[in-house]
Amino acid sequence: MYNYNFQIECREALPTGIKFMIDIRNPPAAQLSYLFEHQWGQAFPSLQNLRPILPPPRCSLPPKAQLSTGINWVKQVPTLALIPSEELSSTCIGKWLPAVALSAFSPSSSSSSSSRLPFRPAAATRTTWPPSSTSRRPWATPYLLISWDPKVDCCSWLTVTCDPKTNRISQLEIFAGNVSGTISPSVGKLTTLTQLTMRKLTGLTGPIPPAICVLTRLTFLRLDWNQLSGPVPACLSSLRALTYLDLSYNQLSGPIPPSLAQLPKLEALHLDRNQLTGQIPDSFGRFRGSVPDLYLSHNNLSGQIPASLGAMNFVNIDLSRNRFEGNASWLFGSWKCTQVLDISRNLYLNFDFSIVSFPSTLTGLHIEHNEIYGAIPNSILQLTNLQELNVSYNRLCGRIPQGPIMKKFDEYSFSHTNCLCGPPISDLTYCP
């Protein structure tokens, strides 16, 4: 990964002169593309945005040979031009972006002094950003949004993609940055969106606004690795074109909406690593249309795993690190095309492992840290694609099946079981 470090000095920008440094680490592909496809004189969007303050003749990029590696993000950025919100509206009229351009995030009520590029805290009466036509952009505009210049066509902004035929915004991708605030309900005015991504934004908090549910053209919704809280909106089931839904790595709470099973084109559902409670909806055994990859791990889900899930042919299913109990044998089946099955670390799952049959497509199987009993079926030797196996910390007993496929796994895959014996945990002479 290439790193870039620019040092630029402008003696006449202010009476006392101003010197600043911008360090970029691991820029996204879109930014790299922008760098390599343009001349150095117009390569860096942030420098162009600074030109109203730093005159181009006195602010030039260093020669390419002077580029060096950088290790941090923006160290210091001088005050940016202050942009009235009405200019934004006149620039992108007809594309609906004025509603969310600088209002895509509502600033949080407080800012952290340790944050390098925080939004300014909103006044108590403000709920969106910008709050009024006389408001100004804060000096600490996050780097991800630095190219959002109301004086240029919004379709040229980084993180924004427009449909070439309609010139309406089709994709909004804000990824990996120190952006603070909440998702504004104004995002619902981007009615032509097909893909919406807001992920790895360290200060993005608050609930998922129901306004997202009116974006019926969405096929891809990714809001993972943030600090979002509140419930999973049941109205997401109205996004019938959705193929990918990822709300993982947040602080979402409450039950899983049963209505999500009504999404007919869903191929992947990521609700893992939240604080969800309750049971898996029985409706998840009756997905309409395609059967999605299902990721529910690292939550506080409990109760029985619905038997209805046994009718589903999940390619990947991860229910690990919850509090499920009872039988889960119906998740297996030789007729299925399952590749990865993970029910580990639920503590209370309890069923006879010797009666299960395995999908021939299985590449990963994790059942460790449960109360599963019985023997390991000999049919496991037929799983020629198996790459991961862990049955440890259960109540399994009997001989470990011996064959070429089992030589991939060491004693840790079988440790702390009731009475398993044979390689790799013991010599066969000690097996009954």
HUHU-V926717 format. One record per residue. N is the residue number from 1. PHI is phi as a letter, one per 30 degrees, with the letter a starting at -180 (* if undefined). D_FIRST is the distance of its C-alpha to the first C-alpha in whole Angstrom. Layout:
n=N phi=PHI d_first=D_FIRST
n=N phi=PHI d_first=D_FIRST
This chain:
n=1 phi=* d_first=0
n=2 phi=d d_first=4
n=3 phi=c d_first=7
n=4 phi=b d_first=10
n=5 phi=b d_first=14
n=6 phi=c d_first=17
n=7 phi=b d_first=20
n=8 phi=b d_first=23
n=9 phi=b d_first=27
n=10 phi=b d_first=30
n=11 phi=d d_first=33
n=12 phi=c d_first=35
n=13 phi=d d_first=33
n=14 phi=b d_first=36
n=15 phi=e d_first=39
n=16 phi=c d_first=37
n=17 phi=i d_first=34
n=18 phi=b d_first=30
n=19 phi=b d_first=27
n=20 phi=b d_first=24
n=21 phi=b d_first=20
n=22 phi=b d_first=17
n=23 phi=c d_first=14
n=24 phi=c d_first=11
n=25 phi=c d_first=9
n=26 phi=h d_first=6
n=27 phi=d d_first=9
n=28 phi=e d_first=10
n=29 phi=e d_first=11
n=30 phi=d d_first=14
n=31 phi=d d_first=13
n=32 phi=d d_first=10
n=33 phi=e d_first=13
n=34 phi=d d_first=16
n=35 phi=d d_first=14
n=36 phi=d d_first=14
n=37 phi=c d_first=18
n=38 phi=b d_first=19
n=39 phi=d d_first=21
n=40 phi=e d_first=19
n=41 phi=d d_first=23
n=42 phi=b d_first=22
n=43 phi=d d_first=18
n=44 phi=c d_first=18
n=45 phi=e d_first=20
n=46 phi=d d_first=21
n=47 phi=d d_first=22
n=48 phi=d d_first=24
n=49 phi=d d_first=25
n=50 phi=d d_first=26
n=51 phi=d d_first=29
n=52 phi=e d_first=32
n=53 phi=c d_first=32
n=54 phi=c d_first=30
n=55 phi=e d_first=32
n=56 phi=e d_first=29
n=57 phi=d d_first=32
n=58 phi=c d_first=31
n=59 phi=b d_first=27
n=60 phi=b d_first=25
n=61 phi=d d_first=21
n=62 phi=d d_first=21
n=63 phi=e d_first=21
n=64 phi=e d_first=17
n=65 phi=d d_first=18
n=66 phi=c d_first=18
n=67 phi=d d_first=14
n=68 phi=b d_first=13
n=69 phi=d d_first=10
n=70 phi=c d_first=11
n=71 phi=b d_first=12
n=72 phi=b d_first=14
n=73 phi=d d_first=15
n=74 phi=e d_first=18
n=75 phi=d d_first=20
n=76 phi=a d_first=23
n=77 phi=b d_first=24
n=78 phi=d d_first=27
n=79 phi=e d_first=30
n=80 phi=d d_first=29
n=81 phi=e d_first=32
n=82 phi=c d_first=34
n=83 phi=c d_first=34
n=84 phi=d d_first=37
n=85 phi=d d_first=37
n=86 phi=d d_first=40
n=87 phi=d d_first=37
n=88 phi=d d_first=35
n=89 phi=d d_first=38
n=90 phi=d d_first=39
n=91 phi=d d_first=36
n=92 phi=c d_first=35
n=93 phi=d d_first=38
n=94 phi=i d_first=39
n=95 phi=c d_first=35
n=96 phi=i d_first=36
n=97 phi=d d_first=33
n=98 phi=e d_first=35
n=99 phi=d d_first=36
n=100 phi=b d_first=32
n=101 phi=e d_first=30
n=102 phi=c d_first=30
n=103 phi=c d_first=32
n=104 phi=d d_first=30
n=105 phi=b d_first=30
n=106 phi=d d_first=33
n=107 phi=e d_first=32
n=108 phi=d d_first=33
n=109 phi=d d_first=36
n=110 phi=b d_first=35
n=111 phi=b d_first=32
n=112 phi=c d_first=30
n=113 phi=d d_first=30
n=114 phi=d d_first=27
n=115 phi=d d_first=25
n=116 phi=d d_first=23
n=117 phi=b d_first=24
n=118 phi=d d_first=26
n=119 phi=d d_first=29
n=120 phi=d d_first=32
n=121 phi=d d_first=35
n=122 phi=d d_first=37
n=123 phi=d d_first=41
n=124 phi=e d_first=43
n=125 phi=c d_first=44
n=126 phi=c d_first=41
n=127 phi=b d_first=39
n=128 phi=b d_first=37
n=129 phi=b d_first=34
n=130 phi=d d_first=36
n=131 phi=d d_first=39
n=132 phi=a d_first=41
n=133 phi=d d_first=42
n=134 phi=c d_first=42
n=135 phi=d d_first=39
n=136 phi=b d_first=36
n=137 phi=d d_first=32
n=138 phi=d d_first=31
n=139 phi=d d_first=29
n=140 phi=c d_first=27
n=141 phi=e d_first=25
n=142 phi=e d_first=22
n=143 phi=e d_first=19
n=144 phi=e d_first=19
n=145 phi=c d_first=22
n=146 phi=d d_first=22
n=147 phi=d d_first=22
n=148 phi=d d_first=26
n=149 phi=c d_first=28
n=150 phi=d d_first=32
n=151 phi=d d_first=32
n=152 phi=b d_first=30
n=153 phi=e d_first=30
n=154 phi=d d_first=29
n=155 phi=d d_first=27
n=156 phi=c d_first=25
n=157 phi=d d_first=23
n=158 phi=d d_first=20
n=159 phi=i d_first=20
n=160 phi=c d_first=24
n=161 phi=b d_first=25
n=162 phi=c d_first=28
n=163 phi=d d_first=30
n=164 phi=d d_first=31
n=165 phi=d d_first=35
n=166 phi=c d_first=36
n=167 phi=i d_first=33
n=168 phi=c d_first=33
n=169 phi=d d_first=30
n=170 phi=c d_first=29
n=171 phi=b d_first=26
n=172 phi=b d_first=24
n=173 phi=b d_first=21
n=174 phi=c d_first=20
n=175 phi=b d_first=17
n=176 phi=h d_first=16
n=177 phi=a d_first=18
n=178 phi=d d_first=21
n=179 phi=c d_first=23
n=180 phi=c d_first=27
n=181 phi=k d_first=30
n=182 phi=b d_first=31
n=183 phi=d d_first=31
n=184 phi=d d_first=34
n=185 phi=d d_first=36
n=186 phi=d d_first=36
n=187 phi=d d_first=33
n=188 phi=d d_first=36
n=189 phi=d d_first=37
n=190 phi=d d_first=34
n=191 phi=d d_first=36
n=192 phi=c d_first=34
n=193 phi=d d_first=31
n=194 phi=c d_first=30
n=195 phi=b d_first=26
n=196 phi=b d_first=26
n=197 phi=b d_first=23
n=198 phi=b d_first=23
n=199 phi=b d_first=21
n=200 phi=h d_first=19
n=201 phi=c d_first=21
n=202 phi=d d_first=22
n=203 phi=c d_first=25
n=204 phi=d d_first=27
n=205 phi=b d_first=30
n=206 phi=i d_first=33
n=207 phi=d d_first=35
n=208 phi=d d_first=33
n=209 phi=d d_first=36
n=210 phi=e d_first=38
n=211 phi=e d_first=38
n=212 phi=d d_first=35
n=213 phi=d d_first=37
n=214 phi=d d_first=39
n=215 phi=d d_first=36
n=216 phi=d d_first=37
n=217 phi=c d_first=35
n=218 phi=d d_first=32
n=219 phi=c d_first=30
n=220 phi=b d_first=27
n=221 phi=b d_first=27
n=222 phi=b d_first=25
n=223 phi=b d_first=25
n=224 phi=c d_first=24
n=225 phi=h d_first=22
n=226 phi=b d_first=24
n=227 phi=b d_first=28
n=228 phi=d d_first=30
n=229 phi=b d_first=33
n=230 phi=i d_first=37
n=231 phi=d d_first=38
n=232 phi=d d_first=36
n=233 phi=d d_first=38
n=234 phi=d d_first=40
n=235 phi=d d_first=40
n=236 phi=d d_first=37
n=237 phi=d d_first=39
n=238 phi=d d_first=40
n=239 phi=d d_first=37
n=240 phi=d d_first=38
n=241 phi=d d_first=35
n=242 phi=d d_first=33
n=243 phi=c d_first=31
n=244 phi=b d_first=28
n=245 phi=b d_first=29
n=246 phi=b d_first=26
n=247 phi=c d_first=28
n=248 phi=d d_first=26
n=249 phi=h d_first=25
n=250 phi=b d_first=28
n=251 phi=b d_first=31
n=252 phi=d d_first=33
n=253 phi=b d_first=37
n=254 phi=i d_first=40
n=255 phi=d d_first=41
n=256 phi=d d_first=39
n=257 phi=d d_first=41
n=258 phi=d d_first=43
n=259 phi=d d_first=42
n=260 phi=d d_first=39
n=261 phi=d d_first=40
n=262 phi=d d_first=42
n=263 phi=d d_first=38
n=264 phi=d d_first=39
n=265 phi=c d_first=36
n=266 phi=d d_first=34
n=267 phi=c d_first=31
n=268 phi=a d_first=29
n=269 phi=b d_first=31
n=270 phi=c d_first=28
n=271 phi=b d_first=30
n=272 phi=d d_first=29
n=273 phi=h d_first=29
n=274 phi=b d_first=31
n=275 phi=b d_first=35
n=276 phi=d d_first=37
n=277 phi=b d_first=40
n=278 phi=i d_first=43
n=279 phi=c d_first=43
n=280 phi=d d_first=41
n=281 phi=e d_first=43
n=282 phi=d d_first=46
n=283 phi=d d_first=44
n=284 phi=d d_first=41
n=285 phi=c d_first=43
n=286 phi=b d_first=44
n=287 phi=d d_first=41
n=288 phi=d d_first=42
n=289 phi=i d_first=41
n=290 phi=d d_first=37
n=291 phi=c d_first=37
n=292 phi=d d_first=33
n=293 phi=d d_first=31
n=294 phi=b d_first=32
n=295 phi=b d_first=30
n=296 phi=b d_first=33
n=297 phi=d d_first=31
n=298 phi=h d_first=31
n=299 phi=b d_first=34
n=300 phi=c d_first=38
n=301 phi=d d_first=39
n=302 phi=b d_first=43
n=303 phi=i d_first=46
n=304 phi=d d_first=46
n=305 phi=d d_first=44
n=306 phi=e d_first=45
n=307 phi=d d_first=47
n=308 phi=d d_first=46
n=309 phi=d d_first=43
n=310 phi=d d_first=44
n=311 phi=d d_first=45
n=312 phi=c d_first=41
n=313 phi=c d_first=39
n=314 phi=d d_first=36
n=315 phi=d d_first=33
n=316 phi=b d_first=31
n=317 phi=b d_first=33
n=318 phi=b d_first=32
n=319 phi=c d_first=35
n=320 phi=d d_first=34
n=321 phi=h d_first=34
n=322 phi=b d_first=37
n=323 phi=b d_first=41
n=324 phi=d d_first=42
n=325 phi=b d_first=45
n=326 phi=i d_first=48
n=327 phi=d d_first=47
n=328 phi=b d_first=44
n=329 phi=d d_first=45
n=330 phi=d d_first=45
n=331 phi=d d_first=41
n=332 phi=d d_first=42
n=333 phi=l d_first=43
n=334 phi=d d_first=43
n=335 phi=d d_first=44
n=336 phi=d d_first=40
n=337 phi=c d_first=37
n=338 phi=d d_first=35
n=339 phi=c d_first=32
n=340 phi=b d_first=31
n=341 phi=b d_first=34
n=342 phi=b d_first=33
n=343 phi=b d_first=36
n=344 phi=d d_first=35
n=345 phi=h d_first=36
n=346 phi=c d_first=39
n=347 phi=i d_first=42
n=348 phi=c d_first=45
n=349 phi=d d_first=44
n=350 phi=b d_first=47
n=351 phi=a d_first=48
n=352 phi=d d_first=49
n=353 phi=d d_first=46
n=354 phi=d d_first=48
n=355 phi=c d_first=49
n=356 phi=d d_first=46
n=357 phi=c d_first=45
n=358 phi=c d_first=41
n=359 phi=d d_first=39
n=360 phi=d d_first=39
n=361 phi=d d_first=35
n=362 phi=d d_first=34
n=363 phi=c d_first=31
n=364 phi=b d_first=31
n=365 phi=b d_first=34
n=366 phi=b d_first=34
n=367 phi=b d_first=37
n=368 phi=d d_first=37
n=369 phi=h d_first=39
n=370 phi=b d_first=42
n=371 phi=c d_first=45
n=372 phi=d d_first=45
n=373 phi=b d_first=48
n=374 phi=j d_first=49
n=375 phi=c d_first=48
n=376 phi=d d_first=45
n=377 phi=d d_first=46
n=378 phi=d d_first=46
n=379 phi=d d_first=45
n=380 phi=d d_first=41
n=381 phi=d d_first=42
n=382 phi=d d_first=41
n=383 phi=d d_first=38
n=384 phi=d d_first=36
n=385 phi=c d_first=33
n=386 phi=d d_first=33
n=387 phi=c d_first=29
n=388 phi=b d_first=30
n=389 phi=b d_first=33
n=390 phi=b d_first=35
n=391 phi=c d_first=38
n=392 phi=d d_first=39
n=393 phi=h d_first=41
n=394 phi=b d_first=43
n=395 phi=c d_first=47
n=396 phi=d d_first=46
n=397 phi=b d_first=49
n=398 phi=j d_first=50
n=399 phi=d d_first=48
n=400 phi=d d_first=45
n=401 phi=e d_first=45
n=402 phi=c d_first=44
n=403 phi=l d_first=42
n=404 phi=e d_first=39
n=405 phi=d d_first=37
n=406 phi=d d_first=38
n=407 phi=d d_first=37
n=408 phi=d d_first=33
n=409 phi=c d_first=34
n=410 phi=c d_first=35
n=411 phi=d d_first=38
n=412 phi=d d_first=35
n=413 phi=d d_first=36
n=414 phi=b d_first=39
n=415 phi=d d_first=40
n=416 phi=h d_first=42
n=417 phi=c d_first=44
n=418 phi=d d_first=48
n=419 phi=a d_first=49
n=420 phi=d d_first=47
n=421 phi=b d_first=47
n=422 phi=j d_first=46
n=423 phi=e d_first=43
n=424 phi=c d_first=41
n=425 phi=c d_first=43
n=426 phi=a d_first=46
n=427 phi=d d_first=48
n=428 phi=d d_first=50
n=429 phi=d d_first=53
n=430 phi=c d_first=53
n=431 phi=d d_first=53
n=432 phi=d d_first=56
